[in-house]
Amino acid sequence: MLTRTKWTMTAIQLLSIFSIVSVAVAIECDLYMAESTIPNAGLGIFSAIERNPGDNVGHGDICIPILDLNNYHKKVWNPFNDYVWAGEVMGMKLEIESADKEALCPGLDCAINCNLALINVAKANPIYDDGHLHRYLHPGAGAITPYHNGTTVVTRTIPAGGELFKFYGDAWFNTRPVFNSLPLSHDYPWAQHLLNSFFARVQHKDKAFKSSAYDELMVSIRSIWNSRTLNALPTTFDEATVAFEHDIGMVYQPNATRSLQWLEKHGKCVDHVSPGQSTIEGAGHGAFATRDLPKGTVITGSPLHHIPIKENFMPMFRAFHNQDDVDEKLKSEVAGQQVLLNYCLGHPESTLLLCPYGAGVGYINHNQTLANVKVIWAKNGQFSHDATWLKKGPDEMFTTQSARLALDYVATRDIASGEELFLDYGDAWEEAWNSHIEKWKQDSLAENYLGARNWNEVMASSPIRTFKEVWYDPYPQNVHLRCHVDIIEDEWEPSSKLDWDAGEYGFECEVTERRIEADGNQIYSVRVLTEEIDRWDTEFEGPELLDVDNVPRDAIRFFDVPFSSDLFMEGTFRHFIGLPDHLVPNEWKNLPKEAKNRQNTEL
């Protein structure tokens, strides 16, 4: 979202930005959400302290899978387009067969902008953790996202007050015409190379000559042609000098930095909340205070994605086989709801859903008796909150997908550091959960269920069965074998280190032969399906098979069969978090009483 702004300063002035910290400001917060330094980019995340490469920022986001929208979604409304990652990049392996899976990571991840000249943080894959909710033992299985602790890691020094920027991928900009002339990630190294070449040619000249030559060069080349790479070059000689002595990113650092006084006045602290194992049995993770929080403290603020009609987005439909034996979705029969529903706020009398993306809010659990947090509307103008939207009906909210509403999460009493935070989800949620528990029954078929991650732990060093052995001693139907993608590469060596955590999930394969070497190492011959089987592709002629020898044990892993994870179990708990009635304007209450009751029964 980088927008070039003219900035002319001396090298000394440019570098002085790093001495912004004022002794008059007591740093009570390490991280703020505030208006981005990029024009029209909305909110951004700022560090109140200097951070160096390798440092973690924040406390880790949850990541929520949004699955198979091409087949489930009624294609009316998707406010998450600019806020999601490709699911496989976030470690979401095979929840479904197709690549149509997205990862929504509410928290820092949704608020960090992209400045391609000043990328200073990277996103680490979230950790898979289902909260130890076994589907046979707990009615909450499948009701929470299993992806947690998606950390943000510093890759470039960030000064105190500096905004955080993450790489969205060049495709994000290529697909938006407004960024047609914006330099992409590979343009800045080229521009840096051009700068280095220029200064090498004029190194023995005085400053006046260098400055004049650079100005003439800029005028000349930009009058001949316009390109992304040339647009990456600094505008002035002073900027070029800073870029040559440091790098091009340093030219942009002053404009990307705010004073701590400004952040305290205009921003909101977003590091009061840290995740941990909840004190509520079966709740999985919970939110905990990172410091003492007096009554009335705004623990965090959260902009809200709005979905005017949740029935257009959340349902997941039952599949059926058509005459060509290809699965299709029966849009008239709802089989379940996206797990995202459990993280959004709603009201029984409204079709409107509000999905928060504030830091830590996705970890706050429900407890009516121990609630120590409440939600209130943010002040008008804060966090993009537009109070006029409280007078709009859901049908009027289709005019924009940008966040126009925001909530503050406020301490209702003094909260001690390390204490768990609880929110009252409302009577409708409580009733729905109690009803779910009453109806839930143990499924004897699930008693011995083990997912792929359990199999990989139990079988970490055990031999993998050959396809002949599988015939009489099969693995469970919910898992299959996959081989690391590197083993089919020409340059791959059997001794190469294999990284399974970089978003790769390899190819489906079977073992044709196994041998144990003298040193105890297991070596395999495998048959790899080098092209994925796509049941939705009616023209698919079948996979290409490739035989590979000398494959080490760690190149073979178990993965869940698509649609077999807890998220797809029928009868899993789904219900929105209740927005308190006194916060819901009458304009939003567009459901008649009979529809309201039917909705609560279905969910």
N, C-alpha and C positions, 0 to 999 in steps of 0.2 A: 504494500500500500504506500510505497514511497512516492512522495510528491516533492519535486525539486524546488527548493526555495533559495533565492539569491542570498548569499551570506558572505560578506567581505570583512575579514579580520586579519590581523597580523598573526604570524605563527605563535608568538608569545601569548596573544589574547586567546587564540584557539586552545592552547594547552592549559591556560589558567582555569579552565572550566573544572579541572580536577580538584581545585582548592575551594570549591563552593561551600563545603560543610561549615556551618556556623557553630561556634561554641555556645551560642545563646539558645540553640535548639537541643532539647533533651530528646534523644532518639528512643521513643517508646514503641516504635514499630519498625520492622525491617522491610516491609513490603506494602506498597499502596496500589490501589486502583484509582485512576484519575483520567481525565481527558488526555487522549493521545497527543503526542507532539506532531503527528502526521495529520495534516488538515483533512477533515471530513472522515476520519477513520474511527470515530467513536471513542471508546474507552481503551486504555492501555494499562500495562503493569509497570511499576517503577520500583527500583531498589533504593532503599534509604541508606544503605551501606555499600561500600566498595566490595565488589565480588570479583573473584579471579577464576580462571579456567579450572574446571573440575569441581567447583562449588555447586551444591544443590540449592535450588531456589524453591521456597515454599515447602509443603509437606506431602505432596503427591495427590494427584487427582484421581477420581474414579473415571472409568471409561465405560460408556453404555453402548452396547451394540444396537444399531438400527439396521434391521435385516430385510433384505429382499423387497425393497420398496417398489421396484419395477412391477412386481406381481401383486403386492399387497396394497400399495398406496393408490388412492383414487386420483392421484395426480392433480389435486386441486391446490394444495398448499404445502410447501416445505420450507419453513423458516431457517432450517439448519444448513442450507447449501454452503454458506461461507464459513461454517463453524465446525465442520467435521473433517476427520482424516479418513483415508482409505483404511478399511478394517484390517487388511492384512499387514499394513505398515505398523499398526498398533498391536500386532500379535494375535489378532482374532483369526484363527486358522480356518477351521472348516465348519463353522456354525451352519452354513448353507453351502450348496454346491457351487453356485455362481460367485462371481466377484462382487456381486451387489450387496456388500455389507459395509457399513460406515461406522466410525467410532466417534461418538460425541463425548468429549471429556470436559464436563462443566467444571469450572475453576479457573486456574491460571491459563490453562491451555486455550480456552475459548476467548480469552481477553488479550492474549499476547499478539501484537501485530507483526507485520513483516516489513522490514526495511532492508532491501537486498544489498545495500551498501554497508550495512552495519549489523549483520546477523551476529548475535552474541549469546544465544542459548539454543539448546537442542532438546528434543523431546525423547525421553527414554520409554521403552515399551512398558506398559503396566504389568503388574504381577498377577498371575492367575490365582485366585483364592476364592473358593466358593463358600467360605465361612464355615466349613465342616458341616454343611447342611446336607446330609445324605437323604436322597429321595425316599428311601424306605422308612426313615426315622423321623423326619421333620416336615411339617406342613409348609414351612417357609422355603423349601427347596425350589429353586427356579424363580424366586420372587426378588432376588437381588442380582445386580450385575456381578459376575465373577472377576471382573478386571479392576484392579485397585493399584494405588501407589504409582501412578504414572508421573514420574519425577521430571523436573526441568533442570537441565545441567548447563552451567555456564561454559561457553566455548571461547569467549573473548572478554577481556577485562571490562567491567561495567563500573563507571564512577558512581559515587553516591548521588542519587537523584536521576540516574540514567534510566531510560526506558528500555524494556526488554524487547528483543526482536527475534522471531523464529522464522526459519525457512519454510515457506508454504509449498515450494516447488514452482518451477518456471511455468508449468502448465496453468497454474492458478491465474497468472497474469496474461498468458497467451490467449486464454479463452474469454478475456474481457477487453473489448475494443478500446475502452477508455485508456488502457495502458499500452497502446500500440507502440509508442516510442520510448517506453520505460526501459532502461537497461535491465537485462536479466543477470542471473548469477554469474554466468561465464563472461559477461561483458566487462565486469570490473577487473578481473585479472588481466584482460587484454588492455584495458585503459591504463592499468598500472604499468604494464610493459611499455606502452607508448610513452608514458611519463618518464620512466627510467631511461628510455632511449633518448628522449629530448634532453634531459639533464646531463646525460653522458656526453652529448655533443657540445653542450655549452658550459661544461664544467670549469673551463679556464677563463670564462668571460665574467665581467662584473655584473652586479645585480640589475643595473639599469638596462643593460643589453639583454639579459635573460628575460626580464619582465616584458620588454618591448617585443622580443622575438616570440614569446609565448602568446601575447595578445594578438600579434599578427597571424600566428599559426592558427589560433582559434577562429579568427575571422575568416581566414582562407579556407580551411577545411569545412567549416560549417556552411560556407556559401556554395560549396561544391556539392555536398551531399549531407543528408541527415541519417544517422544510424543510431542504434541503441548504444553501441560501444562509444561513439563520440559523445553521446549524451551523458556517459559515465565520467567523462573528463571534467575536472574542476573548472569552474568558470574563470576564476582570477588567478594571477600568478602567486599571490599569497596562499591561496588554497592549494595550488599545485605544489608549492614548496612543502607545505605540511604533509600532503599526500606522498611526496617523494621521500621525505625524511621519516615518515611513519607508514601510513597507508591511506587509501582513499576514505576508508571508514572514519578516520580522525577528522576529516572535513565536516562530516555530518554529526559528530558527537555533540558539539555545543547546542545545536538545535534540538537534539534528542535528550536533553538533560534539563530537569527542573530543580529549583531550589527546594530544600527541605521545608522551608517556611511555606512555600506555595503548596507543597503536597499535604502538609498538615492542615492547611486551610481548605483546600479544594478537593482533596482525595479522601479515600477511606481505607483504613488499615485492613489488610486481608491475610494477616498471618496470626490471628488470634485463635485459629482452629487447627488442630492436628488430629489425624486419624489414628485409631487404635482398636483393639478388640473390645467390642461393646460389653458392658456389664450385664446386658440383657441376654439371657440364654436364647440362642437361635437367631439373634439379630445380625450376626456377622460383625461387620465393622461399625464403629461409632465415632462420634466427634468429641474431642476433648479440648479444654481450654489450655492454651500455651502459657498463659500468665493470669494473675488475679484480675478479674473483670468486675468492677463495681456495678451495682444495679443501675440500669439505664444506659450502659455502654452499648454502642452499636458494634456488635461482635463481627459482623461482616455485612456488606451490602451486595445485592444481586440484581443485575438486569434480568429481564424475563423475555424469553422467546414466547410469542403468542401463537396459538393454534385456535382459530375461531370456531372450527367445528371438529372436535376430536375424532368423530366417526370417519372423517376423511383421511385420517393419518394413522391411528393406532391399531385398527383391526388387522388380524392375520387370518387368512382364509384357508379353508380345508382344500386339499388337493384331490383331484380325481384323474383317472386315466382316460384320455380321449381315444378316438378310433385309431390313431396312429401310435397308441401306447406311449404317449408323451403326457407327463403330468401338467395339468393346468390348475389354476385357482378358481374355485367356485365362489364367485364374489357374493353370492347370496347366503353363504353359510360361514359364519365367523367361528374359527376354531380357538382363537385366543387373542391376546393383545400384546403389543410390543412392551418389553419390560420397562421401556422409557416412561410408560404411564405411571409407574410407581414413584417416579422422581419428580413428577410435575404436580402443580397445584390446580385445583378445580373446585367446583361447587355443584351440589346435586341439582340445582335449578338452572344450570347454564351449560351450554355446549362448549364454552371457552376453556382452554387449558393454558396454563402459564408455566413454562419450564425454566427454572432458575439456572444461571450459570455462574453464580458467585463461588468464591473459593471456600471449600469445606462444607457447603450447605448440603451436598449429597450424602454426607456421612451422618447428619443429625437424625437420630431415631425418634420414634413416637413413645411418649409416656405421659398419660394424662395426669397422673398423681405427682410425678417428679418433674414436670415441665419447668424449665428455668429460662426458656427462650420464647419470645413471641415475635410475630412478624407485623410490621406496620408499613404503610406506603412511604417511600422515600420522599424527601422534600422535592417540590416542583423544580425541575431543572437539574437535579442531582442524578448522576448515573443515567442520564437520558430520560429520566422520568418526566412524562408529560401529563399533567393532571387533567387535561381536557379529555384524555382517553378514558377517564372514569365516567364520562358522559356519552361514550360511544357504545353502540350495540355491537355484538360479535360480527354481524354482517358488515359493519362499517370498517372492520379492522383488516380487510383484505387489501387495503391501499398500499401497505408497505410491509416488508418482511423484517425491517430493522426493529430493534428493541425500542419500545416507547413507554414501557412500564418498568418499575423497579421496586424492590422491597428492601427494607432494613430488617436485620435479625437482631433483636434487642434483648439484653439480659434483664429478666424480671426480678432478679434478686442478686445479691453479691455471689459471685462464682469464684471458687478457689482454683488456682493453677492445678491442672491435672484432673479436674472434675469433668465428668461426662455431661454433654449438653443434650437436652431433650426438648422436643417441640410437641405440643398437642396437635395431632393430625385431625382432630375433630370427631364428633359422634358418628358421622356416616362411615368414616374409615374404621373406627373401633367396632361398629356393628358388622361391617363387611368382614373384618378379620375374625371376629368371634364366630360368624356364620361359616366362614371357610374352615375353621378348626372343627366345628361340629360336623361338617360334611366330609372332611378329609378322612380317608381310610388308608391303612397300609396296603400296599400292593405287593402280594407275595412274589410277583415276578421281579420286583425291584430289590428284594432282600439281598441278593448277592451282586448287585450292580456295582461295577467299577468303571469309571471313565478312563479315558486315555492317559490322563496325567497320573492316575493311580497305577495303571499298568506300567507306565514308564518308571515309576518309583519302585514297584515290586519287582519288575523284571530288568532293573538297571544293568545287571551284568549277566543275566541268565541267557542261555542260547535262544535264538529265534527259531521257531519251527519252520521246516521246509514245507513247500506246498503239498507234498505227499503226506507229511505228518499232520498237516492241517485237515486233511480229508477225514482222518479218524479221531483227531483231537483238536477240534476247531477252537479258534478264539471266539469270544462273544460277538454277537452280531452288531454291537454298537461301536466296535473299534476295527480299524484296519491298519495295515503297515504302509509306511511311506519312507522313501529313501531320499537322502539329502540331495538337493539339486546339483551340488558341486560334482558329484560322482560321474555325471555325464559330460563334464567339461573336459576338453582336450588337455588342458594344462593341469588338471587335477592329479595329485599324487596321493597314494594311499596313506602316506604319513602326514598329509595336510591337516591342519586344525580346522574342525568344522564348527561353524557358528549357527546354532538353531534359533538364536534369539534376535536375529536381524530381520524378522518378518518373512523368512523363508520357511515354507512347509513342504518343499520337495514334491516328489511324484509318487503316486500309488505304485507299489511294487510287491513282488512275492519272492521268497527265497527258493532258489532251485538247488543249492548245495551249500553245505556247511562243513567247515573243517576246523580243528583245534590245533594250533601250532605248538611247537615245543615250549615256547615261553608262556603258553596258556591263552594267548590272544585268539579271539574268534574271527575267522575270515569267511566271507560269504560270496557266493555267486548269486546274483539277483536278476530278475526280469522286471524292467521298469516300463511303466506306461508313460511315455514321454509327452503325451498330449492328454489333457484332462477330459474325462467323459462329461459332457454337458447334456443332461436329460432334456433341456429346453430347446436344444438345437436339433431340429428335425432333419437337417441335411448332414449331420455328423456321420461319418462313415466308419468310425471306430478308431481306437487309439493305435499309435505306433509303438511297437515293442522294441526294447533294446536290452540286450544281455550284457551285463557288466560283471567282471571278475575282480577278485582281490578287494572286496568291500569290507571295511572294518565294522565292528559291532556298533560303534557310536554314530554311524551313518544311517542307521535304521531305527525308526521310532514308531510308536503307536499314536494314532490320531483318532479322534471321534469321527464316526460316520456322520455325514451331514444330517441335520434335523434330529439328532439323537440326544443332544445335551438337555440339561434341566430346563433351559429356557423354552423348549418346545413341548414340554409335558402338558397334556391337557389337564385343566383344572388347577393350574398354578395360580397363586394369588395375584390379582391385579386390581389396584384401586388407586386413584389419585389422592394426594395429600389434600386435606380439607383447607380451603381458604376461609378464614373466619367470616361469619355472616355479616358482621358489621363493616367489613372491608369490601363487600361485594355490592356494587351499585345496582339499583333496580334495572337499569338499562341492560345489564348482562344476563338477567334472569329471563331467558327466552324459552325455557322448557315448561310446558304445562304440567300440572301435578301428576297426571297419569304417566306421562313420559318420564318424569323424574323418578317415580317409583320403579318403572320398568328398567331404567338405566341402572339403578342401584342393584336390582336383582340380577341383571346380566353380568355386572362387574363383580 
